[in-house]
């Protein structure tokens, strides 16, 4: 089971990187796939961390898969927080450019 989880996690991570790269190149459907993949990856990581590091269990051995998932969880939290704020800023900026009448004062 550990080997299968490790391989699947590596595969999903590589697919995520590819979709991010393709999104940056401007392929229109990639963000939709990336959004779905990101959602399910978050659910998996949450369930994995809750199960693996649940309280009141015997001492555990930290594995390579634990390391990968912990690192990815940290990256997901950081990037989604920063990216979300950036996208909100970008949306507001584009809205102001497209609708200059909504600015507090016109130049």
N, C-alpha and C positions, 0 to 999 in steps of 0.2 A: 504494500500500500504506500509506503514511504517513497519508494522509487517512482511509482506512477504519479504521485502528487508532485514530486520534484520535477519530473519531465513535463507534466501538464503546466505547472507554474512557469517553467522556463519558456515553453511554447507560447503561452498567453502573454508573457512579458515581451517576447520578441515581436509578436503580432502588434502589441500596443505601440512599440517603438516604430514599427513600420507604418502604422496608421497615423501616428503623430507626424512623421516625416512626410507622408503623402498629403496630409492635411495642410502642412506648411507650403507644399507645392501648389495647392489650390484645387485639388480634386474635391468636387462638391459632395460626394457621398461619404467620404472618409470621416468627417466629424460625426455623422450619425452612427456609424459603426463604432467609432471610438467611444462615443457616449454610452452606447449599450455595453460595450466591453468593459468600460470603466465602472459602470454600475455593478455588473456581476463580479468583477474583480474585487471591488470594495466589499460586497456581501461575503465573498469567499474569505477575504482577509479578516474581516470582523469575526466571522464564525470560527475560523482557524485560531485566531488569537484568544477568543473567549474559551474555546475548548482546550486549547493547549496550555494556557496559563491560568486556568480556573483556580480559585482558592481552595484550600482544604484538600489538596492532593499531595501525594508523595513527591519528594524531590525529583526533578526531571533533569535529563541531560539535554543541553542546548545543542541542536543539530544544525547542519548546513541549511536545511529547509527553513528552520526557525530564523536563522540569520537573514536569509533572502527575503522572507516575508516581513520581518521586522523592518528591514531597510526599505522595502517597497512601500510599506505602510507609512513610514515617515516621509518618503518622497511624495506619495499621493496626498497626504495631508498638506505638505508644504506647497506643492505645485497647484493643487486645486484652490487653496486659499489665495495664493498670489495671482493665479490665472483668473479666478473669479473676480477679484478686485480690478484687475487690468481690463477684463472684458466689460465690466460695468463702466469703467472710465472711458473706454473706447466707444461704447454705445452712446454714452452721454455726449462725447465730443462729436461724433458723427451726427447725432440728433441736432446739436447746436449749429453745425455747419449746414445741414440740410434745411433747417428752420431758423434762419437768423432773426426772425421776428420775436422768437422766444427769449432772446438774450436780454439781459436787464437794460442794456443801452446799445444802440446801434453805432457802428463806427463809420 
